[in-house]
Every structure is written in C-alpha cells, then in structure tokens.
C-alpha cells in the first residue's frame, strides 16, 4: 500500500468511524486536499514504500471501539504535529488541519489514555522506591485484572431489556 493510499485510508477510517463525515461530498473534498498535500510532500517518491505502512497496519490490530479511539487519537496527534510544520497559507493545509482538530477534539478520553500509556512507559522499574510502591499496589492491580474479564463478559451477555410476561 502506497503512502497516498495509506494516508487516505487512515483519515477515511478516522472520519467515518467518528461519524464526522457521513457526507461523501465532504470526504471527496478532503481527498482533493490530501492529493495536493501529497504533491507538496512528493509522496510518490520511491522510498515511500520502504518498510511498509506506518499507521494502517497498527490500526488493524486494534479491534475494540475504545481501543480504536486510543490509537486513532494518537495517529491524529501525529498528523497534526506533522502539519504544524507545513505552509498554513495554503487553503488545503488549513482545511485538513481544521478537520483533524475537530476530530481530535471529539476524542478527549483517548488522548488522556495515550498520555497514561506514555507515563507508564517512562516509569523506572529498576528504582527501589518505585518497586516498593508497585509492590504495595500489586494486590489492587490483580483485583482489577481478575474483575475486568468477568464484568465485561457479564455486560455483554445481559439483554438490554427483559420481557416481564
């Protein structure tokens, strides 16, 4: 999958997934804007295919709705970061940025969860003080782990309404 196809695919999934673009006319306009952005970045260059896709492969691994919100939030942040360094005087860059910001604002909890994951990545588990704190929390963490699968399973198997015949 080329970068062009990959970027449009990811943005299409993001926009359709969150119900932002039910109108295909808006999506078609965004496709035109993305085509112009591709030209700016020379995304048809031969090195674009090296190493495979950046986002789409990862996106396919996240299947649950809440999981997708997390990964899509991070992907949107990365696109916005990339567009910060582009020429904002171009209308198509502004349009893409505005749409991405709108989508990003619809994912407040997803970005917080990404921040939590990044915080956890930075914890130095070799630090004795951290290890002490972690051991003190171990039972609570295990309780949550044990409770989570059964509570999720129970919620899914319960009917939304019950017949009281």
C-alpha positions in Angstrom: 0.0 0.0 0.0 1.5 3.3 -1.0 1.7 6.3 1.3 -1.0 8.1 -0.6 -3.4 5.2 -0.2 -2.4 4.6 3.4 -2.9 8.2 4.5 -6.3 8.5 2.8 -7.3 5.1 4.2 -6.4 6.1 7.8 -8.1 9.5 7.5 -11.2 7.9 6.0 -11.4 5.4 8.8 -11.0 8.1 11.4 -13.6 10.4 9.9 -16.2 7.7 9.1 -15.6 5.9 12.4 -16.5 9.0 14.4 -19.4 9.9 12.3 -17.9 13.3 11.3 -18.2 12.7 7.6 -21.4 11.0 6.6 -21.5 13.2 3.5 -19.3 11.8 0.7 -19.1 15.2 -0.8 -17.0 16.4 2.2 -14.9 13.3 2.1 -14.3 13.9 -1.7 -13.2 17.5 -1.0 -10.8 16.3 1.7 -9.4 13.7 -0.8 -8.7 16.6 -3.2 -6.9 18.5 -0.4 -4.9 15.4 0.6 -3.9 14.9 -3.1 -2.5 18.5 -3.1 -0.7 17.7 0.2 0.8 14.6 -1.3 2.2 16.7 -4.1 3.8 19.0 -1.6 5.4 16.1 0.2 6.4 14.3 -3.1 4.7 11.2 -1.6 5.0 9.3 -4.9 8.8 9.1 -4.3 10.1 5.5 -4.5 11.3 5.5 -0.8 7.7 5.8 0.5 7.1 2.1 0.1 10.2 1.2 2.1 9.3 -0.6 5.3 5.6 -0.8 4.7 2.8 1.3 6.1 3.2 3.5 9.2 -0.3 3.6 10.6 -2.7 1.2 8.8 -1.0 -2.0 9.9 -1.2 -0.9 13.5 -4.7 0.3 13.2 -5.9 -3.1 12.0 -4.7 -4.8 15.2 -6.9 -2.6 17.5 -10.4 -4.1 17.3 -12.5 -2.8 20.2 -14.2 0.6 19.8 -12.4 2.0 22.9 -9.1 0.7 21.8 -9.6 2.2 18.3 -10.3 5.6 20.0 -6.9 5.4 21.7 -4.9 4.5 18.6 -6.8 6.9 16.4 -6.3 9.7 18.9 -2.5 9.1 18.8 -2.5 8.9 15.0 -4.4 12.2 14.7 -1.9 13.9 17.1 0.9 12.7 14.9 -0.8 14.1 11.7 -1.4 17.4 13.5 2.2 17.6 14.6 3.3 17.0 11.0 1.0 19.7 9.7 2.3 22.2 12.2 5.5 22.5 10.2 3.8 23.0 6.8 2.7 26.1 5.0 -0.6 27.2 6.6 -1.2 29.8 4.0 -2.4 27.0 1.6 -6.1 26.6 1.9 -6.0 22.8 1.6 -3.5 22.5 4.5 -5.7 24.7 6.7 -8.8 22.6 5.7 -7.1 19.3 6.6 -5.8 20.7 9.8 -9.2 22.1 10.8 -10.9 18.8 10.2 -8.2 16.9 12.1 -8.5 19.3 15.0 -12.3 18.8 15.0 -11.8 15.1 15.1 -9.1 15.3 17.8 -11.4 17.4 20.0 -14.0 14.6 19.8 -11.5 12.2 21.4 -10.7 13.8 24.8 -10.5 10.5 26.7 -8.5 8.8 24.0 -5.6 11.3 24.2 -5.6 11.1 28.0 -5.3 7.3 27.8 -2.4 7.7 25.4 -0.7 10.1 27.9 -1.2 7.5 30.6 0.4 4.8 28.5 3.4 7.1 27.8 3.6 7.9 31.5 3.8 4.2 32.3 6.5 3.7 29.6 8.7 6.2 31.4 8.5 4.6 34.9 11.9 3.3 36.0 11.0 -0.1 37.4 14.7 -0.5 38.5 14.2 2.3 41.1 13.8 0.8 44.6 11.3 3.4 45.6 9.2 2.7 42.5 9.4 -1.1 43.2 8.2 -0.5 46.8 5.2 1.5 45.6 4.5 -1.1 42.9 4.5 -4.0 45.4 2.1 -2.0 47.6 -0.3 -1.7 44.7 0.1 -5.3 43.3 -2.9 -6.7 45.1 -5.2 -3.9 43.9 -3.9 -4.3 40.4 -4.5 -8.0 40.4 -8.0 -7.5 41.8 -8.8 -5.2 38.9 -7.4 -7.7 36.5 -9.5 -10.5 37.9 -12.7 -8.4 38.0 -12.3 -7.0 34.5 -12.9 -10.1 32.3 -16.0 -11.2 34.3 -17.6 -7.8 34.4 -17.1 -7.3 30.7 -18.4 -10.8 30.0 -21.5 -10.2 32.2 -22.3 -6.9 30.5 -22.2 -8.4 27.0 -24.3 -11.4 27.9 -27.1 -9.5 29.6 -30.0 -8.5 27.4 -30.7 -4.8 27.0 -34.4 -5.4 28.1 -36.2 -8.2 29.8 -39.6 -9.4 28.9 -41.8 -9.5 32.0 -44.5 -11.6 30.6 
